[in-house]
Structures are given as structure tokens and as C-alpha cells.
Amino acid sequence: MSSSLAVTLLSSFQSSLSVLLTLSYGLVASKLGILSPASATQVARLCIQIFLPALLFTSLGSQVGASDSNLNTLWPLIAWSFAYPMICLAFTYPMVRYLQFPTWTLPAAAFNSATSLPLLLVDALVATGALDSIIGVGPDQQKGHTRLRNYLLINAMISNALTFTLGPHLLKIGHRHIGRRRSKGGIAIVHDRMSSSIQGGFDDSADPLLSESISSNASVPSLAQPFLNRLPEPLRDTLLFLQSLINPPLVAVILAIIVGEIGFLRTAFFEKEGSFFHSWLTKSLENIGSVFSTVQMFVVGCKLYEGISQTHHSQPDSESEAESSDLPRDKAIGVIPLTWLISLRFGVMPIFSTTVVYILLARQQLAQDPLLWFALIIMATGPPAIRLAALSELSGQGQGAQQAVARLLAIFYAITPLISFPVVAALKVCETFL
């Protein structure tokens, strides 16, 4: 038993180390000037607007409508994707309110890296054979791998929607009151920038430390602009926000569901026998979708270096610092807040998730799908999302707070191999109920 546990832990550690090394290659590329910040941003946009939609369409589309798929079994996954950020906030808010933790600990606690890191980690775990006991071997392994990846992608979509909906508000909790005029203008700027960020990026590395002053009205068709201008301001803002959520990944998911549920389209795109599109169109989409996780994690490394270098070379602008509404506590990483976030992300939430899944399995409340069990346990584990840096800047925080966030992310991604312990625990729970 102990030797088996050691082998599993070693395989998990090797898998997490491979993810960390992939990230470090991007960091080194930026350090050596091989990839400039502007180029990294363009590659991130390429990942989001082309690679990720291709992955979503081929991965989800092949699963939806399949004989062994049942959308009714996904309700625990969807419910937990919404629940665990709220639980993290419930644990952390009292510390921000009464113990004077930095306000950015709220989004750091709630929103973990839900896209490239877990996808790349699962790929590495499959490669090392650590998941053979729950994913199967031989011909069934690829199907199991795809299904597990789909579970993680569903969580990623929900996590990103919550991030850009709640994140800006979380960063304002506890800040001093500012004038109504300034507040209104700040909200408008945040809305415009967040709309631009959502349009330009779905994943964890979307323009994390580079803001673009692009008005959300720029993306509205000119013919619709006069109509929007006549609408009441609350309704206009709501429509603009909904319009900003329409992005390539969401369109890919909608198309995947339509194609997967319509029999002749599913046959044409995803059935190997009698398929018209599978051998050329679907296969080409699979090819470019398969590189998403690796390329995106590489870009995360580039963006981390960009954030670290900014903290070392940028000088705080006294005028901008005076204009910002930052609290002094937001400009430093305290030992206690850092310890809490590490404990929450690599200890408290994995233990909480494992306990909940164990209880549900003991009461036979979950479908007989060990990959679903595994996904439920590891979803809430891992470092904060790199898009936390984007939230910090787009929400109008000053340089001091942005630099603190950049240092926090660098620390967390450096200790990513700690995720191997929750992975082992998740595997053991799944194997217990097989």
C-alpha cells in the first residue's frame, strides 16, 4: 500500500513539475528577449480566439450526443463550479474585513487557474500512467481522457464568467469612499476595459498586465448605436455587458452542442465511419486545439516574467497613486495572508472537496463516473488565476497593488508541484469507490 502511494505521489509530482517547466520556458523566453510582451499578448489572443474554440468544439462536440454521455450527470459539476468560489469567499471575507488582509486576497482566494494548468496537468498525469486506475487503458483511455478534459473545460467557462462578473466588485470591498462623479467614471472605464478583456480573452492569460483603452462601444455595430443611445442607461449598460460576453469560446460551445445533438451533423463531424468532415475538417480543428494547453501555459510564463520585471523596474507614479483608491495594506504581501492563501488553495479546499465527494459517494448521490469524482475534487485546487493581474489593473488599482499581485502570482506558480498531494488524495478516493 505504501509503495503504491509513493509511486502515485511520484507520478503526480513529475506531472506537476512538467507543467511548471512548461511555464518556466515561457519565462526564460521573455527573459532572453525571444518573445516580447506585445508578441506574448498576440499569442495569448491567438490561443483564445482560435486554439481554445477549436478544442472546445472538437472535445465537447464529440461527447455531446454520444451513446455513453448523459448531460443529467453534469449537475454536480456545474453546481460545484459555482459553489466553491463562493465558499472560498466565505472563508476569506472575514479575514479581509476584520484582520485587514489585502482586498485582492478575495479574488485570489475565489478564482483559481481553471484552464491551462489543470488541462496540462491531466495530460501529464495520463502520460505518466497515474490515472490508469480511473481512466482506463487501451482504446478506452482516449475517450476517458476527453471526458475528463470536458469536465475541466465546463468548470473553466463558469470560472471565467464569475471572474469578470464578480472580480471588479471584490477588489473594491473595503476601499475608501470616493466621489460620485469619480466613481461613476471609474465604473464606466472598468466596464469598457473589462468588455475589451472579455472580447480579447477567455483564458487565464488574457492581457494580464496590459490594459487597452478600448471603448466597449467600439465593438457595437454602427447601425445599432443610435438605437442603444436612446435606451435608458441601465438597460444600455446591461445590453453592452451581454454583448461583451459573446466571444469565440462561447460560440464554439454553442456550435458543439448543436452539432452534437443533431444526428446527421454529429455523424458528419465526429463519426469516423461514414463521416464527411471528420477526416479533414474535424481533424484539422483537433490538431490546432491540441496545442492550446501547452502554448497557453508557455504564455503564462511570459506574462509572469512581465509582471515580475515591472515590479523591479517601474517607479510608482505619485500622481496615479494619489488618484487610486488603494488601501496601504493592498501594496504588500503579508506573511499571514500569503500563508492563508497557500493553505486555502493547496490544503483547505482540497480537503473540503475530498470530504464532500466522499460523503456523496458513500450516500450514492453521484453517478458511477470516477472521472467526474476526480474532476470535482481537483477543480478547486491550484494557484490563483493569472487573470487576477488583469482584474487588478482593469479595476483601477494603483501600481503598488498591481506589483503585489504580480509577486503573489510568481510565488504561487513556483510552488505549483504542491498540487500533487491533492491529486493523490483524489485518486485514492476514486479508487476506494470503484
C-alpha positions as CSV (number, residue, x, y, z in Angstrom):
1,M,0.0,0.0,0.0
2,S,2.8,2.4,1.0
3,S,4.8,1.6,-2.2
4,S,1.7,2.2,-4.3
5,L,1.1,5.5,-2.7
6,A,4.7,6.5,-3.2
7,V,4.6,5.6,-6.9
8,T,1.4,7.6,-7.3
9,L,2.8,10.6,-5.5
10,L,6.0,10.4,-7.6
11,S,4.0,10.3,-10.8
12,S,1.8,13.2,-9.7
13,F,4.9,15.2,-8.7
14,Q,6.5,14.5,-12.1
15,S,3.3,15.6,-13.8
16,S,3.1,18.9,-11.9
17,L,6.8,19.5,-12.4
18,S,6.3,19.2,-16.2
19,V,3.7,21.9,-16.0
20,L,6.0,24.2,-14.0
21,L,8.8,23.6,-16.5
22,T,6.5,24.5,-19.4
23,L,5.7,27.7,-17.7
24,S,9.3,28.4,-17.0
25,Y,10.2,28.0,-20.6
26,G,8.0,31.0,-21.4
27,L,9.6,32.9,-18.5
28,V,13.1,32.2,-19.9
29,A,11.9,33.2,-23.4
30,S,10.8,36.6,-22.2
31,K,13.9,37.0,-20.1
32,L,16.1,36.4,-23.1
33,G,14.0,38.7,-25.3
34,I,12.9,35.9,-27.6
35,L,9.3,36.8,-27.1
36,S,8.3,40.4,-26.5
37,P,5.4,41.4,-24.2
38,A,3.4,42.5,-27.3
39,S,4.1,39.2,-29.1
40,A,3.1,37.3,-26.0
41,T,-0.2,39.2,-25.9
42,Q,-0.8,38.4,-29.5
43,V,-0.1,34.7,-28.9
44,A,-2.5,34.7,-25.9
45,R,-5.1,36.2,-28.2
46,L,-4.4,33.5,-30.8
47,C,-4.9,30.9,-28.1
48,I,-8.2,32.3,-27.1
49,Q,-9.7,33.1,-30.4
50,I,-8.5,30.1,-32.4
51,F,-6.9,27.3,-30.4
52,L,-9.4,27.2,-27.4
53,P,-12.6,27.4,-29.6
54,A,-11.2,24.5,-31.7
55,L,-10.5,22.5,-28.6
56,L,-14.0,23.2,-27.2
57,F,-15.8,22.3,-30.4
58,T,-14.0,19.0,-31.0
59,S,-13.8,17.9,-27.4
60,L,-17.3,18.8,-26.3
61,G,-18.9,18.1,-29.7
62,S,-17.6,14.5,-29.7
63,Q,-19.0,13.9,-26.2
64,V,-22.4,15.6,-26.6
65,G,-24.9,13.2,-28.0
66,A,-22.7,10.1,-27.7
67,S,-24.2,6.9,-26.5
68,D,-22.4,6.9,-23.2
69,S,-23.0,10.6,-22.4
70,N,-25.6,11.9,-20.1
71,L,-26.0,15.6,-19.5
72,N,-28.1,14.9,-16.4
73,T,-24.9,13.7,-14.6
74,L,-23.3,17.1,-15.0
75,W,-25.4,18.9,-12.4
76,P,-22.9,18.2,-9.6
77,L,-20.1,19.6,-11.7
78,I,-22.0,22.8,-12.6
79,A,-23.2,23.3,-9.1
80,W,-19.7,22.8,-7.6
81,S,-18.2,25.2,-10.2
82,F,-20.5,27.9,-8.9
83,A,-20.3,26.9,-5.2
84,Y,-16.6,26.5,-4.5
85,P,-15.6,30.2,-5.3
86,M,-18.4,31.3,-3.0
87,I,-17.1,29.0,-0.3
88,C,-13.6,30.4,-0.7
89,L,-15.0,33.9,-0.4
90,A,-17.0,33.0,2.7
91,F,-13.8,31.7,4.3
92,T,-11.7,34.7,3.3
93,Y,-14.1,37.7,3.6
94,P,-13.9,37.8,7.5
95,M,-10.1,38.0,7.3
96,V,-10.3,40.9,4.9
97,R,-13.0,42.6,7.0
98,Y,-11.6,42.0,10.5
99,L,-7.9,41.0,10.1
100,Q,-7.1,43.7,7.5
101,F,-6.0,41.2,4.7
102,P,-5.4,42.9,1.3
103,T,-8.6,43.2,-0.7
104,W,-7.0,41.3,-3.6
105,T,-7.0,38.2,-1.4
106,L,-10.7,37.9,-2.2
107,P,-10.4,37.2,-5.9
108,A,-7.1,35.4,-5.3
109,A,-9.0,33.0,-3.0
110,A,-12.0,32.6,-5.2
111,F,-10.6,32.3,-8.7
112,N,-8.0,29.6,-9.3
113,S,-6.3,28.7,-12.5
114,A,-9.0,26.7,-14.2
115,T,-8.0,26.5,-17.9
116,S,-4.4,25.7,-19.0
117,L,-3.0,24.4,-15.7
118,P,-5.5,21.6,-15.0
119,L,-5.7,20.6,-18.7
120,L,-1.9,20.3,-19.0
121,L,-1.7,18.6,-15.6
122,V,-4.2,16.0,-16.7
123,D,-2.3,15.4,-19.9
124,A,0.8,14.8,-17.9
125,L,-0.9,12.5,-15.5
126,V,-2.3,10.4,-18.3
127,A,1.2,10.3,-19.9
128,T,2.8,9.0,-16.7
129,G,0.1,6.4,-16.2
130,A,-1.0,7.9,-12.8
131,L,-4.7,8.0,-13.9
132,D,-4.8,4.5,-15.4
133,S,-6.9,3.2,-12.5
134,I,-9.8,5.6,-13.2
135,I,-9.3,6.5,-16.9
136,G,-8.7,3.0,-18.2
137,V,-6.1,1.7,-20.6
138,G,-6.0,0.8,-24.3
139,P,-8.7,2.1,-26.6
140,D,-10.9,3.4,-23.8
141,Q,-8.2,5.7,-22.5
142,Q,-8.6,8.4,-25.1
143,K,-12.4,8.5,-24.5
144,G,-11.8,8.8,-20.8
145,H,-9.2,11.5,-21.3
146,T,-11.5,13.5,-23.5
147,R,-14.4,13.2,-21.0
148,L,-12.2,14.4,-18.1
149,R,-10.9,17.3,-20.2
150,N,-14.6,18.2,-21.0
151,Y,-15.4,18.4,-17.3
152,L,-12.5,20.7,-16.7
153,L,-13.5,22.9,-19.6
154,I,-17.0,23.3,-18.3
155,N,-15.6,24.5,-15.0
156,A,-13.2,26.8,-16.8
157,M,-16.1,28.5,-18.6
158,I,-18.0,29.1,-15.4
159,S,-14.9,30.2,-13.5
160,N,-14.1,32.8,-16.2
161,A,-17.7,34.1,-16.2
162,L,-17.6,34.5,-12.4
163,T,-14.2,36.2,-12.5
164,F,-15.2,39.0,-14.8
165,T,-18.6,39.4,-13.2
166,L,-17.6,39.5,-9.5
167,G,-13.9,40.2,-9.7
168,P,-14.0,44.1,-10.1
169,H,-16.5,44.3,-7.2
170,L,-14.4,42.2,-4.9
171,L,-11.4,44.4,-5.5
172,K,-13.4,47.4,-4.3
173,I,-14.5,45.9,-1.0
174,G,-13.2,47.9,2.0
175,H,-11.9,50.8,-0.1
176,R,-12.4,54.3,1.0
177,H,-15.4,56.2,-0.4
178,I,-14.7,58.3,-3.5
179,G,-16.8,61.0,-5.1
180,R,-19.9,60.0,-7.0
181,R,-18.6,61.6,-10.2
182,R,-15.3,59.8,-10.0
183,S,-17.0,56.5,-9.0
184,K,-19.3,56.7,-11.9
185,G,-16.5,57.5,-14.3
186,G,-14.4,54.7,-12.8
187,I,-17.2,52.2,-13.3
188,A,-17.6,53.2,-16.9
189,I,-13.9,52.8,-17.5
190,V,-13.8,49.4,-15.8
191,H,-16.8,48.3,-17.9
192,D,-15.2,49.4,-21.1
193,R,-11.9,47.7,-20.3
194,M,-13.5,44.5,-19.0
195,S,-15.6,44.3,-22.1
196,S,-12.4,44.6,-24.1
197,S,-10.7,42.0,-22.0
198,I,-13.6,39.5,-22.3
199,Q,-13.7,40.1,-26.1
200,G,-10.0,39.6,-26.3
201,G,-9.5,36.8,-23.9
202,F,-11.3,33.9,-22.3
203,D,-8.4,32.2,-20.6
204,D,-6.1,32.8,-17.7
205,S,-3.5,34.7,-19.6
206,A,-5.7,37.3,-21.4
207,D,-3.8,40.6,-21.3
208,P,-2.9,40.2,-17.7
209,L,-0.7,43.2,-17.2
210,L,-1.5,45.3,-20.2
211,S,-4.7,47.3,-20.3
212,E,-6.1,48.6,-23.5
213,S,-8.2,51.8,-23.5
214,I,-10.8,50.5,-25.9
215,S,-14.3,51.5,-25.5
216,S,-16.9,48.8,-25.5
217,N,-18.9,51.0,-27.9
218,A,-16.2,50.3,-30.5
219,S,-17.5,46.7,-30.8
220,V,-21.1,47.8,-31.3
221,P,-22.3,47.9,-34.9
222,S,-22.8,51.5,-36.1
223,L,-26.4,50.8,-37.2
224,A,-27.2,49.7,-33.6
225,Q,-25.5,52.7,-32.0
226,P,-28.4,55.2,-32.4
227,F,-30.9,52.7,-31.0
228,L,-28.7,52.0,-28.0
229,N,-28.2,55.7,-27.3
230,R,-32.0,56.1,-27.0
231,L,-32.3,53.4,-24.4
232,P,-32.2,54.1,-20.6
233,E,-28.7,53.9,-19.2
234,P,-29.2,50.8,-17.0
235,L,-30.7,48.8,-20.0
236,R,-28.0,50.1,-22.3
237,D,-25.2,49.0,-19.9
238,T,-26.9,45.6,-19.5
239,L,-27.0,45.0,-23.3
240,L,-23.4,46.1,-23.7
241,F,-22.3,43.8,-20.9
242,L,-24.2,40.9,-22.5
243,Q,-22.8,41.7,-25.9
244,S,-19.3,41.7,-24.4
245,L,-19.8,38.1,-23.2
246,I,-20.2,36.8,-26.8
247,N,-16.8,35.5,-27.5
248,P,-15.3,32.8,-29.7
249,P,-15.1,30.1,-27.0
250,L,-18.8,30.6,-26.1
251,V,-19.7,30.4,-29.8
252,A,-17.7,27.2,-30.1
253,V,-19.6,25.7,-27.1
254,I,-22.9,26.6,-28.7
255,L,-21.9,25.1,-32.0
256,A,-20.6,21.9,-30.3
257,I,-23.9,21.4,-28.5
258,I,-25.9,22.0,-31.8
259,V,-23.7,19.7,-33.9
260,G,-23.5,17.0,-31.2
261,E,-27.3,16.9,-30.6
262,I,-28.3,16.8,-34.3
263,G,-27.8,13.2,-35.5
264,F,-26.7,13.8,-39.1
265,L,-24.4,16.7,-38.2
266,R,-22.8,14.6,-35.4
267,T,-22.2,11.8,-37.9
268,A,-20.7,14.2,-40.4
269,F,-18.3,15.8,-38.0
270,F,-17.5,13.2,-35.3
271,E,-18.2,9.7,-36.6
272,K,-15.1,8.0,-38.1
273,E,-17.2,5.8,-40.3
274,G,-19.4,7.5,-42.9
275,S,-18.2,10.9,-41.9
276,F,-17.8,13.7,-44.4
277,F,-16.0,16.3,-42.3
278,H,-14.1,14.1,-39.7
279,S,-11.1,13.2,-41.8
280,W,-10.2,16.7,-42.8
281,L,-12.1,19.5,-41.1
282,T,-12.6,18.0,-37.6
283,K,-9.1,16.5,-37.7
284,S,-7.6,19.9,-38.5
285,L,-9.5,21.5,-35.6
286,E,-8.3,18.8,-33.3
287,N,-4.7,19.5,-34.4
288,I,-4.8,23.2,-33.5
289,G,-6.9,22.6,-30.4
290,S,-4.4,20.1,-29.0
291,V,-1.7,22.8,-28.7
292,F,-3.8,25.2,-26.6
293,S,-2.8,24.0,-23.2
294,T,0.9,23.9,-23.9
295,V,1.1,27.2,-25.7
296,Q,-1.1,29.0,-23.2
297,M,0.9,27.8,-20.2
298,F,4.0,29.0,-22.1
299,V,2.4,32.4,-22.5
300,V,1.5,32.4,-18.8
301,G,5.3,32.1,-18.1
302,C,5.9,35.1,-20.4
303,K,3.3,37.2,-18.6
304,L,4.6,36.2,-15.2
305,Y,8.1,37.5,-16.2
306,E,6.5,40.7,-17.5
307,G,4.8,41.2,-14.1
308,I,7.9,40.5,-12.1
309,S,10.1,42.8,-14.3
310,Q,7.6,45.6,-13.9
311,T,7.8,45.3,-10.1
312,H,11.5,45.7,-10.3
313,H,11.8,48.4,-12.9
314,S,8.7,50.5,-12.6
315,Q,8.7,53.5,-10.3
316,P,5.4,54.3,-8.6
317,D,3.7,57.4,-10.1
318,S,2.9,59.6,-7.2
319,E,0.1,61.3,-9.1
320,S,-1.5,58.0,-10.1
321,E,-1.1,56.6,-6.6
322,A,-2.9,59.6,-5.2
323,E,-5.7,59.1,-7.7
324,S,-6.1,55.4,-6.9
325,S,-8.3,54.2,-4.1
326,D,-5.8,51.6,-2.9
327,L,-5.5,50.9,0.8
328,P,-2.0,50.7,2.2
329,R,-2.5,47.0,3.0
330,D,-3.1,46.3,-0.7
331,K,0.5,47.3,-1.6
332,A,2.3,44.5,0.3
333,I,2.2,40.7,0.6
334,G,2.0,39.9,4.3
335,V,3.2,36.6,5.7
336,I,-0.2,35.7,7.2
337,P,-2.3,36.5,4.1
338,L,0.1,34.6,1.9
339,T,0.1,31.6,4.3
340,W,-3.7,31.6,4.4
341,L,-4.0,31.7,0.6
342,I,-1.5,28.8,0.2
343,S,-3.3,26.8,2.9
344,L,-6.6,27.5,1.2
345,R,-5.6,26.6,-2.3
346,F,-3.5,23.6,-1.5
347,G,-5.0,22.4,1.8
348,V,-8.3,23.6,2.9
349,M,-10.2,23.4,-0.4
350,P,-8.7,20.1,-1.5
351,I,-9.7,18.6,1.9
352,F,-13.1,20.2,1.8
353,S,-13.7,18.9,-1.8
354,T,-12.5,15.5,-1.0
355,T,-14.7,15.3,2.1
356,V,-17.8,16.4,0.1
357,V,-17.2,14.0,-2.7
358,Y,-16.5,11.1,-0.2
359,I,-19.8,11.8,1.6
360,L,-21.8,12.0,-1.7
361,L,-20.2,8.7,-2.9
362,A,-20.9,7.0,0.4
363,R,-24.6,8.0,0.1
364,Q,-24.6,7.1,-3.6
365,Q,-25.6,10.6,-4.7
366,L,-23.1,10.8,-7.6
367,A,-23.1,8.9,-10.9
368,Q,-20.8,6.0,-11.3
369,D,-18.1,8.0,-13.1
370,P,-14.7,8.2,-11.4
371,L,-13.5,10.8,-13.8
372,L,-16.4,13.1,-12.6
373,W,-15.4,12.4,-9.0
374,F,-11.7,13.2,-9.8
375,A,-12.7,16.5,-11.5
376,L,-14.9,17.6,-8.6
377,I,-12.0,17.2,-6.2
378,I,-9.2,18.9,-8.1
379,M,-11.3,21.7,-9.6
380,A,-10.9,23.9,-6.5
381,T,-7.2,23.2,-6.2
382,G,-4.3,25.2,-7.6
383,P,-2.8,28.7,-7.7
384,P,-4.8,31.8,-8.3
385,A,-5.6,32.5,-12.0
386,I,-3.1,34.7,-13.8
387,R,-6.1,36.9,-14.9
388,L,-6.1,38.2,-11.3
389,A,-3.4,40.6,-12.6
390,A,-5.8,41.8,-15.3
391,L,-8.5,42.4,-12.8
392,S,-6.1,44.4,-10.6
393,E,-5.2,46.7,-13.5
394,L,-8.6,46.9,-15.2
395,S,-10.3,47.7,-11.9
396,G,-8.1,50.8,-11.5
397,Q,-5.8,49.7,-8.7
398,G,-2.5,51.5,-8.4
399,Q,1.0,50.3,-9.2
400,G,1.6,49.2,-5.6
401,A,-1.3,46.8,-5.6
402,Q,-0.6,45.6,-9.1
403,Q,3.0,44.8,-8.1
404,A,1.9,42.9,-5.0
405,V,-0.4,40.8,-7.1
406,A,2.4,40.1,-9.6
407,R,4.7,38.9,-6.8
408,L,1.8,36.8,-5.4
409,L,1.3,35.0,-8.7
410,A,5.0,34.4,-9.1
411,I,5.2,32.8,-5.6
412,F,2.2,30.6,-6.2
413,Y,3.2,29.3,-9.6
414,A,6.7,28.5,-8.2
415,I,5.1,26.1,-5.7
416,T,2.7,24.5,-8.2
417,P,4.1,21.0,-7.5
418,L,2.2,21.1,-4.1
419,I,-0.8,20.2,-6.2
420,S,0.5,16.6,-6.4
421,F,-0.8,15.9,-2.8
422,P,-4.5,16.8,-3.6
423,V,-4.2,14.8,-6.8
424,V,-3.0,11.7,-4.9
425,A,-5.9,12.1,-2.4
426,A,-8.4,12.5,-5.2
427,L,-7.1,9.3,-6.9
428,K,-7.3,7.3,-3.6
429,V,-10.9,8.4,-3.0
430,C,-11.9,7.4,-6.6
431,E,-10.2,4.0,-6.3
432,T,-11.9,3.4,-3.0
433,F,-15.4,3.6,-4.6
434,L,-14.6,1.8,-7.9
